[in-house]
Amino acid sequence: MSLRLIVSMEAAPGKINDLIEAYRIRCEEVRHEAGCEQYELYQSTERPNQVVLLEKWSDEVALQDHIDLGKTKDSSATRSLRMGDTSIERYAMD
């Protein structure tokens, strides 16, 4: 069963271009992880400081491996580029 994650974030004031660039690099790295079927960032056309990260993983094991790998990386670079809460929605796909 595939898993889809929809991760919504808001850029800190004046940081949208930096956030997009940081995720451009991150997306390229993550797409090479085993089980990653999609990892793409989109910017809202109605709220320019809002972005959504669309993730698709082949199964729970691949997603958990990605999460575990992320714990070993320094994510503080993107934290300083975001504000507010990050929303994560998870969907199962057959």
GULUM-734307 format. One record per residue (C-alpha): residue number from 0; residue in one letter; x, y, z. Coordinates in steps of 0.1 Angstrom, whole numbers, plus 5000, padded with zeros to 4 digits. Layout:
<fidrens>
[fidren NUM,"A",[X,Y,Z]],
...
</fidrens>
This chain:
<fidrens>
[fidren 0,"M",[5000,5000,5000]],
[fidren 1,"S",[5014,5034,4989]],
[fidren 2,"L",[5014,5063,5013]],
[fidren 3,"R",[5008,5100,5003]],
[fidren 4,"L",[5018,5128,5025]],
[fidren 5,"I",[5007,5164,5020]],
[fidren 6,"V",[5029,5188,5040]],
[fidren 7,"S",[5018,5224,5042]],
[fidren 8,"M",[5042,5251,5053]],
[fidren 9,"E",[5044,5289,5054]],
[fidren 10,"A",[5076,5308,5046]],
[fidren 11,"A",[5089,5333,5071]],
[fidren 12,"P",[5086,5369,5059]],
[fidren 13,"G",[5110,5376,5030]],
[fidren 14,"K",[5122,5339,5030]],
[fidren 15,"I",[5100,5323,5003]],
[fidren 16,"N",[5128,5321,4977]],
[fidren 17,"D",[5153,5307,5003]],
[fidren 18,"L",[5127,5281,5014]],
[fidren 19,"I",[5120,5271,4978]],
[fidren 20,"E",[5158,5268,4970]],
[fidren 21,"A",[5164,5247,5002]],
[fidren 22,"Y",[5137,5223,4992]],
[fidren 23,"R",[5148,5222,4956]],
[fidren 24,"I",[5181,5207,4968]],
[fidren 25,"R",[5163,5185,4994]],
[fidren 26,"C",[5139,5171,4969]],
[fidren 27,"E",[5167,5161,4946]],
[fidren 28,"E",[5183,5142,4974]],
[fidren 29,"V",[5152,5125,4987]],
[fidren 30,"R",[5140,5113,4952]],
[fidren 31,"H",[5170,5089,4953]],
[fidren 32,"E",[5159,5072,4985]],
[fidren 33,"A",[5145,5037,4982]],
[fidren 34,"G",[5107,5037,4979]],
[fidren 35,"C",[5103,5074,4971]],
[fidren 36,"E",[5078,5078,4943]],
[fidren 37,"Q",[5073,5115,4946]],
[fidren 38,"Y",[5088,5144,4966]],
[fidren 39,"E",[5079,5177,4951]],
[fidren 40,"L",[5074,5213,4964]],
[fidren 41,"Y",[5046,5235,4950]],
[fidren 42,"Q",[5041,5272,4958]],
[fidren 43,"S",[5005,5285,4962]],
[fidren 44,"T",[4992,5308,4935]],
[fidren 45,"E",[4968,5325,4959]],
[fidren 46,"R",[4991,5327,4990]],
[fidren 47,"P",[5026,5332,4977]],
[fidren 48,"N",[5042,5325,5011]],
[fidren 49,"Q",[5025,5291,5013]],
[fidren 50,"V",[5040,5259,5000]],
[fidren 51,"V",[5030,5223,4999]],
[fidren 52,"L",[5053,5193,4998]],
[fidren 53,"L",[5038,5163,4980]],
[fidren 54,"E",[5053,5130,4990]],
[fidren 55,"K",[5045,5095,4978]],
[fidren 56,"W",[5061,5064,4993]],
[fidren 57,"S",[5059,5028,4981]],
[fidren 58,"D",[5051,5016,5017]],
[fidren 59,"E",[5053,5022,5054]],
[fidren 60,"V",[5089,5008,5056]],
[fidren 61,"A",[5102,5032,5029]],
[fidren 62,"L",[5085,5062,5047]],
[fidren 63,"Q",[5099,5051,5081]],
[fidren 64,"D",[5134,5048,5066]],
[fidren 65,"H",[5130,5083,5052]],
[fidren 66,"I",[5119,5097,5086]],
[fidren 67,"D",[5148,5079,5103]],
[fidren 68,"L",[5173,5093,5078]],
[fidren 69,"G",[5159,5128,5083]],
[fidren 70,"K",[5166,5126,5120]],
[fidren 71,"T",[5203,5123,5113]],
[fidren 72,"K",[5203,5154,5090]],
[fidren 73,"D",[5203,5190,5102]],
[fidren 74,"S",[5168,5203,5094]],
[fidren 75,"S",[5174,5236,5113]],
[fidren 76,"A",[5182,5253,5080]],
[fidren 77,"T",[5146,5250,5068]],
[fidren 78,"R",[5132,5256,5102]],
[fidren 79,"S",[5146,5291,5102]],
[fidren 80,"L",[5129,5297,5068]],
[fidren 81,"R",[5094,5287,5080]],
[fidren 82,"M",[5069,5302,5104]],
[fidren 83,"G",[5039,5288,5122]],
[fidren 84,"D",[5030,5251,5123]],
[fidren 85,"T",[5037,5226,5096]],
[fidren 86,"S",[5006,5206,5087]],
[fidren 87,"I",[5011,5169,5077]],
[fidren 88,"E",[4982,5149,5062]],
[fidren 89,"R",[4987,5112,5055]],
[fidren 90,"Y",[4967,5091,5031]],
[fidren 91,"A",[4968,5054,5022]],
[fidren 92,"M",[4966,5044,4985]],
[fidren 93,"D",[4959,5009,4972]],
</fidrens>
